[in-house]
Amino acid sequence: MIENMDAGDLQVTRWRRYGKDRLYVERPDGSKVGFWDLLTDTGHAESPQGERALITAVTTWRARADGGQSAEAPAPTCDPTLVTPSPGPEPAAALGPLPVGAHVNPAPDAGGAARPWVDLAANRPGASAREQAQAAREAAPVKTTLARVLGVHTNERAWRIGADGEEKVAAQLAKTTKKDPRWRAVHAIPIGNRGSDIDHLIVGPGGVFTVNAKNHPKANIWVGGNTFMVNGTRVPYIRNARYEAERAAKLLTVACGFPVHVEGLIVTVNATDVVIKTQPDGVSVTWRNNLPKWLLGHGDILDTATLDAIYEAARRSITWRG
């Protein structure tokens, strides 16, 4: 059975067949926002940017359904709601309870109610950068094509190369977690309200690290203390990585209810030569293929309960809205 309803500028279609009951949400141009499984009360957005639109559409649909437009509409089974970017056609399981000892703040809104949040654990590596590259291509398709043919550096290229680097680093992080499942990563974390994101956050027995991928094909990289140079040009990667780690530490500390120390880590990708004379203060630099060895070489600093609590806070989008 299929029912349609407008939710503001979004089209919500309820689909009930084969034992499933879902709300499919689309924009006016027909592009998909995602779907909400009414049986498990979990959402599945097509992209991180579509999560808020999906929540808004479902909330509007439920409000109208409760007003009598759909007597069969089920009441919400949990609050706050949970959304995960859709990994495939079947819904993922809802997030389980926090481990013992974890104190994740619900961060109520101005009215005192808990704000909805989304699960970031299924975010695809490089998703934000890839979408920025796509937007740049769509804004100037001819210019982008010519630039790629002529080898001209553009914003589209920068975002695309950046996304490639994040995916390559994520592959190394996956090798780390395969060797020691206590290490877990969250990718493409939106932080604040200005479009910033953290490439990767890795949590494990050896500590917590914000990981910044720097893809510089065939470049010569030199690091000495607080100086990071790419082909002889100084870049602010160390300063930025230090700030990112400090910001993450503050937000995770608030979310967890206990002090969380975070270190910055810069990972070079596709460089021809990487020379590290001395490591910076509070930030480390390594290269992509050395990443698993570098992480696994740390001793056990965090016990299982602590790292579980930090990871559970890290995967909740509400942690990063500060």
C-alpha positions in Angstrom: 0.0 0.0 0.0 1.3 3.5 -0.9 0.2 6.8 0.6 1.6 10.2 -0.4 1.8 13.4 1.7 3.5 16.7 1.3 5.8 17.7 4.2 6.7 21.3 3.4 8.9 21.3 0.4 9.5 17.5 0.7 7.4 14.6 -0.6 6.8 11.8 1.9 5.6 8.4 0.5 4.5 5.7 2.9 5.2 2.2 1.5 3.8 -0.9 3.1 4.5 -4.3 1.5 6.2 -7.6 2.2 6.2 -7.0 6.0 7.9 -3.6 5.7 6.5 -0.2 6.6 8.6 2.8 5.4 8.5 6.5 4.7 10.4 7.5 1.6 11.3 11.2 1.4 12.2 13.0 -1.8 12.9 16.6 -2.8 10.6 18.5 -5.3 13.1 17.7 -8.1 12.8 13.9 -7.4 16.2 13.5 -5.7 16.1 11.1 -2.8 16.6 12.3 0.8 16.3 8.9 2.4 13.8 6.6 4.1 12.5 6.0 7.6 11.7 2.5 8.8 8.5 2.8 10.9 8.9 -0.7 12.4 12.3 -0.1 13.9 12.0 3.7 14.1 15.3 4.2 12.4 16.2 6.6 9.6 18.5 6.1 6.6 19.7 9.2 4.9 21.2 9.2 1.4 24.0 11.6 2.6 25.1 13.4 5.8 23.6 16.6 4.4 20.2 14.9 4.1 19.9 13.8 7.7 18.2 17.0 9.0 15.8 17.1 6.1 14.8 13.5 6.7 14.1 14.2 10.4 12.1 17.3 9.5 10.0 15.5 7.0 9.2 12.6 9.2 8.5 14.9 12.2 6.0 16.9 10.0 4.4 13.7 8.7 3.9 12.3 12.2 2.4 15.6 13.4 -0.1 15.5 10.5 -0.8 11.9 11.0 -1.5 12.4 14.7 -3.9 15.1 13.6 -6.1 12.5 12.0 -4.8 12.5 8.4 -3.5 8.9 8.9 -5.1 7.0 11.7 -2.7 4.0 11.1 0.4 6.1 11.7 2.5 4.6 14.6 3.7 6.7 17.5 7.5 7.3 17.8 9.1 4.4 19.7 12.1 6.3 20.9 13.3 9.8 21.6 15.7 11.1 20.6 15.5 9.7 17.1 18.3 8.0 15.4 19.3 8.3 11.7 22.1 6.5 9.9 23.3 7.2 6.3 21.9 4.3 4.4 24.5 1.6 3.7 22.2 -0.4 1.4 18.6 -1.4 0.8 18.0 -3.0 4.2 17.8 -0.9 7.4 20.6 -1.1 10.0 19.9 -2.1 13.6 19.2 0.7 16.0 22.0 1.9 18.3 22.1 0.0 21.5 22.5 1.3 25.0 25.6 3.1 26.2 28.2 1.0 28.1 28.2 1.2 31.9 29.9 4.4 33.1 29.2 6.4 30.0 27.4 9.8 30.5 26.5 11.2 27.1 24.7 14.5 27.5 21.2 14.7 25.8 21.9 18.4 25.1 18.3 19.6 25.3 17.0 22.4 23.1 15.7 25.8 24.3 12.3 24.2 25.1 13.9 21.6 27.4 13.3 18.6 25.0 16.1 16.4 23.9 17.2 17.3 20.3 17.3 14.6 17.7 20.7 13.3 16.7 22.1 11.0 14.0 24.5 8.1 14.2 27.7 9.0 12.4 29.2 5.5 12.5 28.0 4.7 8.9 29.4 7.9 7.4 31.4 7.1 4.3 35.1 8.3 4.3 35.5 11.5 2.2 31.7 11.9 1.9 31.7 15.6 2.6 34.7 16.4 0.3 33.2 14.2 -2.4 29.9 16.2 -2.3 31.8 19.5 -2.4 33.6 18.3 -5.6 30.3 17.2 -7.1 28.7 20.6 -6.4 31.6 22.3 -8.0 31.3 20.2 -11.1 27.6 20.8 -11.4 28.1 24.5 -11.0 30.6 24.7 -13.8 30.6 21.5 -15.8 32.4 22.8 -18.9 35.0 24.7 -16.9 35.6 21.6 -14.8 36.1 19.3 -17.8 38.5 21.7 -19.5 40.5 22.2 -16.3 40.9 18.4 -15.9 42.0 18.0 -19.5 44.5 20.9 -19.1 45.7 19.9 -15.7 44.6 23.2 -14.1 44.2 23.2 -10.3 40.6 24.1 -9.3 38.5 23.9 -6.2 36.8 20.9 -7.7 40.2 19.1 -8.1 41.1 20.0 -4.5 38.0 18.5 -3.1 38.2 15.5 -5.3 41.9 14.8 -4.5 41.0 15.4 -0.8 38.3 12.8 -0.9 40.6 10.3 -2.5 43.1 10.9 0.2 40.5 10.4 3.0 39.4 7.1 1.4 42.9 5.8 1.2 43.6 6.7 4.9 40.3 5.1 5.9 41.5 1.8 4.2 44.5 1.9 6.5 42.4 2.5 9.5 40.3 -0.5 8.5 43.4 -2.6 8.5 44.2 -1.3 12.0 40.7 -2.3 13.3 41.0 -5.7 11.6 44.3 -6.4 13.5 42.9 -5.0 16.7 39.1 -4.6 16.9 39.4 -2.3 19.9 40.4 0.4 17.5 37.3 2.0 15.9 36.9 5.0 13.6 34.3 7.6 12.7 34.6 9.3 9.3 33.6 12.7 7.9 32.3 14.2 11.1 30.4 17.5 10.6 31.5 19.8 13.4 29.9 23.2 14.4 27.7 25.2 12.1 30.1 26.5 9.4 30.5 23.4 7.2 33.7 22.1 8.9 34.4 18.5 9.3 36.9 16.1 10.8 38.3 13.7 8.3 38.5 10.8 10.7 38.4 10.2 14.5 40.1 7.0 15.7 39.5 5.7 19.2 41.4 2.7 20.6 43.5 1.4 23.5 46.3 3.7 22.5 44.3 6.9 22.7 42.1 9.2 20.7 43.2 10.9 17.5 41.8 13.3 15.0 43.2 12.2 11.7 43.7 14.7 8.9 44.5 13.2 5.5 46.8 15.3 3.2 46.9 14.0 -0.3 49.8 15.6 -2.3 50.6 13.4 -5.3 54.3 13.2 -6.1 55.1 16.0 -3.6 58.2 16.4 -1.4 57.1 16.9 2.2 59.4 18.1 5.0 58.4 18.3 8.7 60.5 19.9 11.4 58.8 20.8 14.7 56.0 23.2 14.0 57.0 23.6 10.4 55.3 21.6 7.6 56.4 22.2 4.0 55.0 20.9 0.7 57.4 21.3 -2.2 59.2 24.1 -0.3 56.1 26.0 0.7 55.1 26.2 4.3 51.5 25.2 5.0 49.4 25.6 8.3 48.6 21.9 8.6 50.1 21.5 12.1 48.4 24.6 13.6 45.1 23.4 12.1 45.5 19.8 13.3 46.3 21.1 16.8 43.2 23.3 16.9 41.1 20.4 15.6 42.3 18.0 18.3 41.8 20.6 21.1 38.3 21.3 19.9 37.4 17.6 19.7 38.8 17.1 23.2 36.5 19.8 24.6 33.4 18.5 22.9 34.1 14.8 23.8 34.8 15.8 27.4 31.4 17.5 27.7 29.6 14.6 26.0 31.3 11.9 28.1 31.3 13.6 31.5 35.0 12.9 32.1 38.3 14.3 30.6 39.1 13.1 27.1 42.6 13.8 25.7 42.8 14.0 21.9 45.9 14.3 19.8 46.1 15.5 16.2 47.5 13.2 13.6 48.4 14.2 10.0 48.7 11.4 7.5 50.4 12.1 4.1 49.1 10.4 1.0 50.8 9.8 -2.3 53.9 12.0 -1.6 57.1 11.0 -3.3 59.3 11.8 -0.3 58.4 12.5 3.4 61.1 13.7 5.7 60.2 14.1 9.4 63.1 15.7 11.2 61.3 16.2 14.5 57.6 15.7 15.4 55.5 18.8 16.3 54.2 19.3 19.9 50.8 17.8 20.4 50.6 16.7 16.8 52.1 13.7 15.0 52.9 13.2 11.3 53.1 9.8 9.5 52.5 8.5 6.0 49.6 6.4 4.9 51.2 2.9 4.7 52.8 3.4 8.1 49.5 4.3 9.8 48.5 0.8 11.2 52.0 0.2 12.5 52.0 3.7 14.1 48.7 3.2 15.8 49.2 -0.4 16.9 52.6 0.6 18.3 51.0 2.6 21.1 50.7 0.9 24.5 47.3 0.3 26.2 46.4 3.7 27.7 42.5 3.4 27.8 40.6 0.6 29.3 37.8 -1.0 27.4 34.9 0.7 29.3 36.5 4.2 28.7 37.2 3.8 25.0 33.7 2.3 24.5 32.2 5.3 26.2 34.3 7.7 24.0 33.4 5.9 20.8 29.7 6.0 21.6 29.9 9.7 22.2 31.9 10.3 19.1 29.4 8.6 16.8 26.5 10.8 18.0 26.1 14.0 15.9 24.8 15.9 18.9 28.3 15.7 20.4 29.8 17.8 17.6 27.2 20.6 17.4 28.9 22.8 20.0 
